[in-house]
Amino acid sequence: MAFAYLPFTDIQEYKAVVVDSYHPNGLVLSHWRGSPTPEPLREDTSAGIVLQALKQNWPSLEEFSFVTANHFDVDGFVGVWALLNPELALQHEELLRQMAIIGDFRELNLEAPFAEEALKLVCWLNAEEKTHFYPPFGAGDLEENEITASVPKFHYFLHSFTQVLQQPDKFSAIWEPEFSQVRAGYLQVHGPETRVEKLPELGLVVIQTPEPVHYYALFSVTAGFDVVLSCYSNQRYELECKYTTWVDIASRPTLPRPDMRPLAQHLTTLEVAENQWKTEGPTDTGPLLRIHRQKLSKAQRYAHPYERPIYSSSISPAKLTGEITKYLTTYFSGVAPKQYWSWAEIKGLYKKN
């Protein structure tokens, strides 16, 4: 079994294993919601699905010579690289799984085996991507832009990643700046200045911490939860649906992704005149509810909280938490957690509400 990378622009001409994406002309190994991934291979990340296919020596892999993906991110890249380097991938299986979890879900757990090593590699990928290419979601809002623009990224990283995997400390000058920043934020979020409240019946985590931090640090206390309210000093807030609510999670039942637009309208009525709350619709990859002063690009919304302005609200933390809790309680009334929500079910629920 030997694979070559196929740009997604050529998928209609050549059958391929389709990683972290969807196309009917091949074997789909993706956690995208509704993807026809074979049931025995399902995992939370697309890279995990690929590794499962390699571990099981999935028979239909033999039918393909190409592997492709329609965008570049850590999860998708790890899956593509693993199919090109199957023996090495299985040798580093848990490390690669941690990379996908950190990169896609931003859930860093430094107590997990291989997590620190995985963080170094993810930080190297991030730094090289920023240095040599456009940032995530920086290719524009059209899917076609990302499909085309991601191809040079794959060529670059598929060529260079193996050496970094085998000798990460040789590249410490590249990964160390972000790695140190994540560690500092991790200490803040896990330290005495931060208070974390978990409401499992709503899938909600409330994090009260002094200043915005790197996502890998912020979401380090959110594993198993899907909605995060971040409360910073001076009554600055952001409420967001994690990427875990956009994909099919195989390891646990979840509540469907809520529509937060009516909540934004309600919170605006509680504010002083200049403060308006806004958010994206539920089908966005990462809806972010916050006080709106100027429109953020998708790249800015995908960037870390400390990289964007977050404005002070006139609503107290206790009041805001109460309003959000009340909204979600009503929204999820009569709804039981389950696996594999369809987009039709999710859309039906927010139309009902």
C-alpha positions in Angstrom: 0.0 0.0 0.0 1.7 3.2 -1.2 -0.1 6.5 -1.4 0.7 9.8 -3.2 -0.8 13.2 -2.3 -3.5 14.4 -4.7 -4.5 18.0 -4.8 -8.3 18.2 -4.2 -8.7 20.1 -7.5 -8.0 16.7 -9.2 -10.4 14.6 -7.2 -13.0 14.3 -10.0 -10.4 12.7 -12.3 -8.8 10.3 -9.8 -10.3 8.3 -7.0 -8.7 8.9 -3.6 -9.0 8.5 0.1 -10.6 11.7 1.2 -9.4 12.9 4.6 -11.1 15.5 6.8 -13.3 16.5 3.8 -16.0 15.0 1.6 -16.2 13.9 -2.0 -18.1 10.9 -3.5 -15.2 9.9 -5.7 -13.3 7.9 -3.1 -13.2 6.5 0.5 -14.1 9.2 3.0 -12.2 9.2 6.3 -13.6 12.3 7.9 -15.3 13.4 11.1 -17.4 16.0 9.2 -21.0 15.8 10.2 -22.8 13.2 8.1 -19.7 11.9 6.3 -20.0 8.3 5.2 -17.0 7.1 7.3 -17.2 3.4 7.9 -18.6 2.8 11.3 -15.8 0.6 12.7 -13.3 3.4 12.0 -15.1 6.3 13.6 -13.2 8.4 16.1 -13.4 12.1 17.2 -10.8 13.4 14.8 -10.1 12.7 11.2 -6.5 11.8 11.9 -7.8 9.3 14.5 -10.0 7.7 11.8 -7.0 7.4 9.5 -4.9 5.8 12.2 -7.7 3.4 13.0 -7.9 2.4 9.3 -4.1 1.8 9.3 -4.3 -0.2 12.6 -7.1 -2.4 11.2 -5.5 -2.7 7.8 -8.8 -1.6 6.4 -9.3 -3.7 3.2 -10.6 -0.9 0.9 -7.4 1.1 1.4 -5.8 -1.2 -1.1 -8.1 0.1 -3.8 -6.6 3.6 -3.8 -3.2 5.2 -4.7 -4.0 8.8 -3.8 -5.0 10.7 -0.6 -6.4 14.2 -0.6 -8.1 16.9 1.6 -9.9 20.1 0.6 -8.2 22.3 3.2 -5.1 22.4 5.4 -5.2 22.2 9.1 -3.4 20.1 11.7 -6.0 17.3 11.9 -6.3 16.9 8.1 -2.6 17.2 7.5 -1.8 14.5 10.1 -4.3 12.2 8.4 -2.8 12.8 5.0 0.7 12.4 6.3 -0.1 9.2 8.1 -1.4 7.5 4.9 1.8 8.5 3.2 4.0 7.2 6.1 2.0 4.3 7.6 4.7 2.5 9.5 6.1 5.7 11.0 2.5 6.9 11.8 1.7 3.8 13.8 5.0 4.1 15.7 3.9 7.6 16.8 0.2 6.8 16.9 -0.7 8.4 20.3 1.5 11.5 19.6 -0.3 12.1 16.3 -3.7 11.6 18.0 -2.8 14.3 20.5 -1.7 16.6 17.7 -5.1 16.3 16.1 -7.0 16.9 19.3 -4.9 20.0 20.1 -5.1 21.3 16.6 -8.7 20.8 15.9 -10.5 20.9 19.3 -7.8 23.0 21.1 -8.1 20.7 24.0 -4.6 20.6 25.5 -4.1 18.2 28.5 -0.5 18.4 29.5 -1.0 15.4 31.8 -1.9 13.2 28.8 0.9 11.0 27.4 2.8 12.6 24.5 0.8 15.9 24.9 3.8 18.1 25.5 5.6 16.6 22.5 2.5 17.0 20.4 2.2 20.6 21.4 5.7 21.3 20.2 4.9 19.8 16.8 1.6 21.7 16.5 3.4 25.0 17.4 6.0 24.2 14.8 3.3 23.7 12.2 1.5 26.9 13.2 4.7 29.0 13.1 5.8 27.7 9.7 2.3 28.2 8.3 2.3 31.8 9.5 5.8 32.4 8.2 5.5 30.9 4.7 1.7 31.0 3.9 -1.6 32.6 4.8 -3.1 32.1 8.2 -6.0 29.6 8.8 -9.1 30.9 7.0 -7.0 33.7 5.4 -7.6 32.5 1.9 -11.0 34.2 1.8 -14.5 33.1 2.5 -15.0 31.0 -0.7 -14.3 27.3 -0.3 -12.7 27.3 -3.8 -10.0 29.6 -2.6 -8.9 27.3 0.2 -9.0 24.2 -2.0 -6.5 25.8 -4.4 -4.4 27.8 -1.9 -3.9 24.9 0.5 -2.0 22.7 -2.1 1.4 24.4 -1.6 0.9 24.0 2.2 0.5 20.3 1.8 3.6 20.0 -0.5 5.7 22.0 2.0 4.7 20.2 5.2 4.5 16.7 3.7 8.1 17.2 2.7 9.4 18.7 6.0 7.3 17.2 8.8 9.0 13.8 9.1 12.3 15.3 10.2 10.7 17.5 12.8 8.7 14.6 14.2 11.9 12.6 14.6 14.1 15.5 15.9 11.8 18.1 17.4 14.4 19.8 19.6 16.4 20.6 16.5 13.6 23.0 15.5 13.0 24.5 19.0 13.7 28.1 17.8 10.6 27.8 15.6 8.1 26.2 18.0 9.4 27.6 21.3 7.8 31.1 21.2 4.2 29.8 20.8 4.9 26.8 23.1 6.0 29.1 25.9 3.0 31.4 25.4 0.7 28.4 25.7 2.4 27.2 28.8 2.0 30.6 30.4 -1.7 30.7 29.6 -2.1 27.1 30.8 -0.6 28.1 34.2 -3.0 31.0 34.4 -6.1 28.9 33.5 -5.1 26.2 36.0 -4.0 28.6 38.6 -5.7 30.3 41.6 -6.8 33.4 39.6 -9.1 31.3 37.4 -12.5 29.8 38.4 -14.0 27.1 36.2 -17.7 26.1 36.5 -19.0 23.1 34.5 -22.7 22.6 33.7 -22.8 19.1 32.1 -26.6 19.2 31.6 -26.0 22.1 29.1 -22.6 21.1 27.8 -21.4 24.5 29.1 -18.1 25.6 30.8 -17.8 29.0 32.4 -14.2 30.2 32.7 -13.5 33.3 34.8 -9.9 34.3 34.2 -8.1 37.7 34.3 -6.9 38.1 30.7 -7.5 36.4 27.3 -5.0 33.6 26.6 -4.1 31.2 23.8 -6.9 28.8 22.8 -4.9 25.7 23.7 -4.7 27.0 27.3 -8.3 28.3 27.5 -9.9 25.1 26.2 -7.6 22.9 28.3 -10.4 22.7 30.9 -13.2 22.1 28.4 -12.7 18.5 27.3 -16.1 16.8 27.1 -18.0 20.1 26.9 -19.0 22.0 23.8 -20.0 25.6 24.7 -17.6 27.9 26.5 -18.3 31.2 28.2 -15.1 33.1 28.8 -15.3 35.9 31.4 -12.3 38.3 31.6 -11.6 41.3 33.9 -13.6 44.5 33.3 -16.7 42.5 32.3 -15.3 41.3 29.0 -17.0 38.2 27.6 -17.1 35.8 24.7 -19.4 32.8 24.3 -18.6 30.2 21.7 -19.6 26.9 20.3 -16.5 24.7 20.0 -15.7 22.9 16.8 -16.8 19.7 18.6 -20.4 20.8 17.8 -19.7 21.0 14.0 -18.4 17.5 13.6 -19.5 14.0 14.5 -18.1 13.1 17.9 -17.8 9.3 18.3 -16.7 9.1 21.9 -19.7 10.5 23.7 -23.2 11.8 23.2 -23.6 15.6 22.7 -26.3 18.2 22.6 -26.9 19.7 19.2 -25.3 23.0 18.4 -27.6 25.9 19.6 -28.5 29.0 17.6 -27.2 31.9 19.7 -28.6 34.7 17.5 -31.8 35.1 19.6 -29.6 35.2 22.7 -27.5 38.0 21.1 -30.7 40.0 20.5 -31.8 39.5 24.1 -28.4 40.5 25.6 -28.4 43.7 23.5 -31.6 44.7 25.2 -29.9 44.4 28.6 -26.9 46.6 27.6 -26.1 50.3 27.5 -26.7 52.0 24.2 -23.5 51.5 22.3 -23.1 47.8 23.1 -24.5 45.3 20.6 -24.1 41.6 20.9 -23.8 39.6 17.6 -22.9 36.1 16.5 -22.7 33.9 13.5 -25.3 31.3 12.6 -25.1 27.6 13.8 -23.6 26.3 10.5 -20.5 28.5 10.9 -17.5 26.4 11.9 -17.1 28.5 15.1 -19.9 30.9 16.1 -18.6 33.5 18.5 -21.1 35.6 20.5 -19.6 38.9 21.7 -20.1 42.6 21.9 -19.8 43.9 18.3 -18.0 47.1 17.5 -16.4 46.2 14.2 -16.8 43.1 12.0 -14.2 40.4 12.5 -12.9 38.4 9.6 -13.1 34.6 9.9 -9.3 34.6 10.3 -9.7 37.0 13.3 -12.4 34.9 14.8 -10.3 31.8 14.4 -7.3 33.6 16.0 -6.7 33.4 19.7 -8.7 35.5 22.1 -5.7 37.6 23.1 -5.2 38.6 19.4 -8.6 40.5 19.1 -10.2 43.3 21.0 -12.8 42.2 23.5 -15.1 44.9 24.8 -16.5 45.6 28.3 -20.2 44.9 28.9 -22.5 46.6 31.3 -23.9 43.2 32.4 -22.3 41.6 35.5 -20.7 38.1 35.2 -23.4 36.6 37.5 -26.2 38.2 35.4 -24.7 37.1 32.1 -24.1 33.5 33.2 -27.7 33.4 34.5 -29.1 34.7 31.2 -27.0 32.2 29.1 -28.0 29.3 31.4 -31.6 30.2 31.2 -31.5 30.5 27.4 -29.8 27.1 26.9 -32.0 25.4 29.4 -35.1 26.6 27.4 -33.4 25.8 24.1 -32.6 22.2 25.1 -35.9 21.6 26.8 -37.0 18.1 25.9 -33.7 17.4 24.0 -31.6 14.5 25.0 -27.9 14.1 24.2 -27.0 11.6 21.5 -24.4 10.8 18.9 -24.4 11.9 15.3 -26.8 14.8 15.0 -27.7 15.6 11.4 -27.7 19.2 10.2 -31.4 18.8 9.4 -32.0 17.9 13.0 -29.9 20.9 14.2 -31.6 23.3 11.8 -35.1 22.0 12.8 -34.3 22.7 16.4 -33.3 26.3 16.0 -36.2 26.9 13.6 -38.5 25.5 16.3 -36.9 27.8 18.9 
